[in-house]
Amino acid sequence: MAVGRGHTVGGMPTITHALQKRWLKISAVIIGSFGPVFFLGTMLATREPARLTLDLLSWPIDGGTTFTHPDTRFLSALTGGFLTGWGVTVWLLSGEAFDHAPEAVRRAVVGGIGAWFCLDSAGSIASGNGSNALFNVLVLLLAVGPLCVRARAEIEVEQRAHG
């Protein structure tokens, strides 16, 4: 993970707004990339990527996930739409909105990812698919990355205000 150019706080490398802005785009791609996969699950002829993804996330891969039931395909359509929309939203937040309010955008995106993680993981466990909660940890770490902490500029502003 790239950090600020040689800047440290208490000996630890700091995170810059520029890095966080770039990472928002990575987060957007991670989130949004699941959308088209699940959209493909809406049609029998193109269901394999979604079927395989869901089979993997409900480990072990056993072919038990089929995407043949219309309700499953409908839920796949909803999931694909929500994930694509969320990914596009994060991408757009990484632009002008981030330039005007970087800390607010960072908190909003991390909050959204955190809410997804908690509800998705709890629902996965409740539905007997606890292995997905483990996959969610990896997605959480990748999507949040350097967004998990305030940028150096935010820390410096706070230090000036208090001392």
JOLINDA-V432349 format. One record per helix or strand of 3 or more residues. SS is the DSSP state (~ for helix, > for strand). FROM is the first residue (numbers start at 1). TO is the last residue. Records with the same first field share a line. If there is no record, write none. Layout:
SS=FROM-TO / FROM-TO
This chain:
~=17-40 / 44-46 / 48-57 / 70-100 / 102-126 / 131-148 / 152-162
